[in-house]
Amino acid sequence: MADIHAHDILKSTQVVIEQALRKLGHQDSMIELLKEPMRVLTVRIPVRMDDGTTTIFTGYRSQHNDAVGPTKGGVRFHPGVTELEVKALSIWMSLKCGIADLPYGGGKGGVICDPRKMSFGELERVSRGYVRAVSQIVGPTKDIPAPDVMTNSQIMAWMLDEYSRIREFDSPGFITGKPIVLGGSKGRETATARGVVIMIEEALALKGIEIKGARIVIQGFGNAGSYLAKFMHEAGARVIGISDVNGALYNEEGLDIPYLLDRRDSFGNVTNLFPQTITNDQLLELDCDVLVPAAIENQITEANAPNIRASIVVEAANGPTTLEATQILTDRGILIVPDVLASAGGVIVSYFEWVQNNQGYYWDENEVDSKLRIMMIRGFKQVYELHQTRNVDMRLAAYMTGVRKMAEAVRYRGWV
């Protein structure tokens, strides 16, 4: 089932990539090159488990295109990881890097495993095993991993240590999302959410809506969703709905976000503590100013898009809105800030971390946040301007912005 789902994601990504390149005047050969990753490695990782048995895990690393520079992207540990999903996510990373004007192509990795069912020691051995398996194709000038679904700064620290052992020199720029003491950047943990906040501010300003008192609905209460709820609450907005895998909470007057943040568990679950909840489907259709899907793919489809009552949809998750739903929302005058733009904050601050590692000089959090704001606003303005001047929807405008630099680099190198 997961493979069929991933196939849909890859196929819809390729459809928009092709549309974007044709709009930009590129030939079939460019489309043929950029619609697939240039390199995908499948690895088998033997891991000695705590009970003495050996389990063989499968992992992947996809590198979309390195015409602009080294590839960059997270590593996820999840039972649902597939090769097709990793390929699609690496293409999305290329687009994010292009929109933010970073000197990277897109990369993505994953291991099929369930960290929730593994001990600390087993998790460490999987992390180190993955690095050993992919060590020939990664590095600070080749491909730079980062945290993703169910991976964190501790896992990045183990991966950094393993890579340093293999290469026999300390290489902090090999990986981002590290603990601060190992060369991590201040502001990295909150970067995705901060980027989404900046996009919400820009979108609200376009619609003439004040952020103070604006009604926000957030689907998902993990890292991005919970920080986003915190920042929106602090900005004076009313977060009227949030959800996790168990259900959703709704209060027209605004939820008590500090209380919910205090009560959530490490996986972002909090709704199970409340007797009165609504469904995730009901949450998406609430009357609000901004709807933020910050959970998983394919949440807004042609089935529920006609019922969405938000003025603005800001995609903090990867691929939460299908292509059919994008068309319906656009036709209804709902402003979409697409995922490859809205969630670019994470890779932007990962880039800052890599820069700091390379120069050996570290910035304070205010400097990181102000640099992030400049790059996010610049990306938003470019995408919105293209959306207006070329009369295309915001998703296509974002893809056109994201793929333009890579296609130019490919052409200059003489590959196509």
N, C-alpha and C positions, 0 to 999 in steps of 0.2 A: 504493500500500500504506500509506504514511504517513497518507494522508487517512482511510482506513478505520479505522486504529488511533486517530487523533485523534477521529474521530466517536464511537468507543466510549467514550473518556475523557469527552468532553463529555456524551454521553448518560447515562452512569452518574453523573456529577456532578449532572446535572439531576434524576435520579431521587431522589438523596438530599436535594437542596435541597427538592424537593417534599414528601418525607416529613417533613423537619425543620419546614417551615413549617406543614404540616397538624397536626403534633404540638403546635405552638405556638399553634394556633387561628386561623391566617390564612386569608383567603379566596382564591379562584381568581385575582383580579386581582393580588394580591401575588405569587403564584407565577409568574404570567405575566410580571410585571415583572422579577423577580429571577433567573429561570432563564436569561436571556440578557443579554449586556452591553448597556448603554444606547448605546454608541458604539464602532464599530470602523472604523479608518481603514486603507485599503490604499494604499501609496505605491510609486512607481517611482523608483529612484535611479540616475541615470547616473553611472558612475565611469570616469575615464580610467585605464587600466591601464598598467603599466610599459612594455609593448611598443607603446604609442601607440594601441591600439584602445580602444573604449568598450564597457563591459559594463553592461547594465541589470539592476540587482538589484531584487527585490521585497521590501518590508518591511511590517510590520503594527504597529498599536498598538491594543490593546483596553482600554477603560475600562468596568469592570463596573457600578459605581454610585457616585455621589458625594454621596449623601444625608448621609453622616456627615462627609465632608470630602474633600480632594483624593484622587485615586487614586494608588496606589503600586505599583510592581512592576518586575521586571527586564527587560532586553533581551537576548535570546539570538541569537548568530550561529551558525547550524547549517544544513546542507543539507536537513535534514528538517523545518524549520519550516513549519507550515501555519496557515491562518487559524483552523481549528477548534481546534487545539492551543492557540493563543494565547488564544482565547476561554475555553477550559476553565481555563487557568492563571490568567487574570484573576479568574475566579470563586473559585478556590482562594485567591488573594491576599486577596480580600474576607473569606473565612472566617478566614484567619490573623490578619488585622487585627482582626476581631471577637473572636476568642478572646483576643488579647493586649490588647483594649480600647484600640486605637490610634485616633486621629482620622482614619482613612483609609478609603477604599474600595479595591478591588483593581484593579490595572492590569497589563498585560503587553505586551511588544513583542518583535519578532524580525525578523531579516533572513535570507532564504534565501541562504546563502553558506557556503563552507568556509574558515575562517581558516587551516587547516593548509596550504592551497594558495595562500596570498596573501602577498605581501611586506609588510613593515612599512608602507611608503608606501601600498600599496593598502588595507590595513586602516584606516589613518587616513582615507583619502578616503571609504571606505564609512561609517565612524563619523560623520564630519562631514556626509556626504550624508543620512544617516538623520535627524539632528537638524534639518537644514534642511527636510526633508520633513514632519516632524511638529511643527515649532516653534509652529504656531498653537494646538495643543491641549495643550501641555505647559508646565510652569513650577512654581515653588515653591508656588503656591497652586492649581494645576490638576491636575497629574499629574507625579509625581517618579520618574524612571527609576532603575535600579540595575544592578549586574552580574548575569549569569545564566550559562547554559551557554556556554562558550567566549568570554566577555567578562570583562574584568578592570579593575583600577584605571587602567591606561594608557588604555584605551578610554573609560572614564568621564571622564578628564582631557580628551581630545580633544573629547568631546561637551560638556563644561562650557565649554571655550574657544569652541566654535562657537556655543553658545547665548548666551554673553556678548557675542560679536561682533554677533550678530543683534539682541539687545535693547539693546546699547550700555551695559550696566552689568554689574558683576561680580555674579553670582548663585550663590553656592556651594550654596544650598538647592535649586537646580534638580535636582540629581542626587546620589545617595549611592553609597558604595563608592569614593570618590575617594582619591587618595594623601593621606597625612597633611598634606603641605605645602600642599595645595590645600583644606584644610578637612575632610579625611576624619576619621573617628572611630577612636580606638584601639580594638582589639578587634573591628573589623568583619570582618576576614578570617577569624577563627576563630569568629565568632558562631554560625553554624548548628551547627557541631560542639559548641560549648559548650552550646547549648540542648539538643541530643540527649543529651549527658552528664547534664544535670540531669534529663531525662525518664527515663533509664535508672536513675539513683539513686532517683527516686521510685517507679518500677515495681518495682525490686528490693526496696525497703523494704516495699511492699505484699505481696510474695510471701514476705517473711521471709528473703531471700537476702543474704548479705554481699557487698559489692562486691569486697572483697579475695579473690581466687581465683575470682571468678565467670567462667564460660566465655562469651566473646563471639565471635560470628561476624559479620563485616562484608562485605557484598557491595558492591563498589565501592571504589576507592582514589584517587578524585579529591580535590578540595578538602575536602569534608565527611568522606569516608571516611578519608582519611589523618590529618587532625587528630583525628578521633574515635579512631582506633587509638592515636595518640600519647597522648591524654588518658586513655584507658582503661588503657593500659599503665602510665602514671605513677601511676594510682590503685590499682594492685596487682591489677587484673583480668587474667585470662589471655585474650589475643586468640588463639583457636585456629584461626581461619580468616579469610582475606581473599581478594578476587578483583579482577581487572580484566577488560578485554575479551578477553584472551587465555586466561584460565583462572583457577584458584584454587589457593591454598596451604593446607595443613592440617597442624597439629601439635597433638596432644592436650595436650602439656606447655605449649604457648604458643609463638607465633612470636617471632622476634627483631625486634620492631617498629622499634627505632632503626636496625638494619641495613637493613631494607626501605625505610624512609623515606629513608635515605641513597642508596639505589640506584634509586629510582623516577624516571622521566623526567617532563617537564613536563606530560604528559597522564595521569599516574598509572599508567603501565605498569611492572610489575616482575616479573610471573610468567614472562615469556619468558626470564628469566635462569636459571630452574630447570628441571632435566630432569624432576623428578617433580611433576606437578600433578594436580589433580582438576578436574572440570567445574563450571561454575556451578550446574548442577542438583544435583550431589552436595553442593556447599557449602550450599545452602539447606536440605538435609535432614539436616545434621549434628546430633548430640545436643549441645545447648548450653543455657545459661540465657537468653541474649538473642541474638536474630537481628536484625541491622540491615540491611535493604535500603537501600543508599545509592547505587544506580545509576540504573536507568531504570524505566519503567512496566511494569505487568502481569507481575511476576516470580513472585508467589504466586497461583496460579489454582486452580480447583476440581480440576484434575488432580493438583497436588502438595500442596495444603493438607492432605489426610489424612496425608501423610508428614512434615510439619513436626514436629520434635522439640524445639523451643524452648519454654520456659515463657512467654517474653515476646517480642513482635515490636514493635520500635520503628522506625517508617517515616521514615528520613531523606531518602529520595527522594520525588518526587511520584508518587502513584498506583501504588505497587508491588504493591498487593494488590487483586484484583478484588472486586466485591460478593459474588459467590458464595463466594469463598475467605474473606472476612470472616466470613460466616455459619458456615462450617465451623470456622474457628479459634475463634470465640466459643463455639460449641456444645461444643468440645473443652476449654474452660476456659483457653485461651491468651489472655493479656492483650495486646490490641493498643493501642499508642499511635499514633493515626493521624497521617498526614503533616501535615495542617493544624495540628496541635498540635505534633508533635515537631520539625518543621523551621521553626518560627516565629522562632527565634533571629535569623536573618538580617534579617527585616523589623523586628524589635524594635530591633536595633542600628542599622539604617538610619534608623529613627525618631529614635533618640538623636542620630545624625549631623545630621539635619535640624533638630532642636531646638537643637543646639550652633551650627549655622550661623546660625539665626535670631537667637539671643541673642548670638552672637560671643564665647562663653565655652566653653572646652574642658575636658573631664574627663580624669582619668588612667584607666588601664586597669582598676584595681581598682574604681573607681566604676562604670564601664561594666558590668563583670562582676557586681557586686553588684546593680545595678538589673535586669540581665537575669535573674538568678536569682529575684528577687522576682516578676517578671512571668511567667516560665515556670512557677513553682510554683503561682502563683495560677490560671493557665490550666488546669494539670493538675488541680488540686483541683476547679475548677468543672465540668470535663468528667467527671471520675470520679464526682462527686456526682450529676450528672444521669443518668449511666449507671446508677447504683444506684437512685436515687429513682424514675426513670421507666421502669426496666426495659427500656432500649434498649441496643444494642451501642455500643461506644466511638466508632465512626465517626459514627453518627447523633447521639450525644450531643455530639460535637465540632461537627458541622454545626449542631445546634440552638443551641449556645453561640455559634458564629461568625456566624450569620445574624440572631440576635435583635436586636442593636443596630441593624443596618442596617434591618431591617423597622420597628423603632420610629421611626427617623429618617424613613423614607419616610412613615409614617403622620402624624407630627407636621407634616411639611412639607405634608401634604394632597395628595400625589401619588396616593395610593390611598385 
